[in-house]
C-alpha cells in the first residue's frame, strides 16, 4: 500500500491530480483492499468514519452579483479538538457562557459537551443528508449538509 500512496503523491506533485482527488484516492486505500465503496452498497459495517462535515450552497441568482457558490468542509478532528478544549474552560467562565446562551433563548448547557457525546453525534451525522430547495422569483438556492 505504501507504493500506491507514493504514486498518488507523485501524481499530485506533478499536477496530474488535484489535492481533493489525491485525498479521495488515499482514503480509498485506507478503506481496505475490498475495492471502492460503490461495489457493495451494504458496506455500512466496514464503512470508514467520516472525516469531514460538508455544507454546500448553490444559488442561481439572476442579479448583478451572479451565482453564489459555497463549499465548506470542516474536519471532524477540529470538532473533536474543540470538545477537548471545552473541557479546559474554567467553571466560572463556563457558567457565564451558559447564562449568556440561556439569555439568548438557547436551551443548551456547555458543561454537557463530552468527547463520548461527540463521537455518538458523529456516528449519527454519517447518515445525515439534508437537501433544501428554495424557489424564489429571484433565485433558486440549494443547500446540502452531509458527512464524508
Order of alpha helices (4+ residues) and beta strands (2+ residues): alpha-alpha-beta-beta-alpha-alpha-alpha-beta-beta
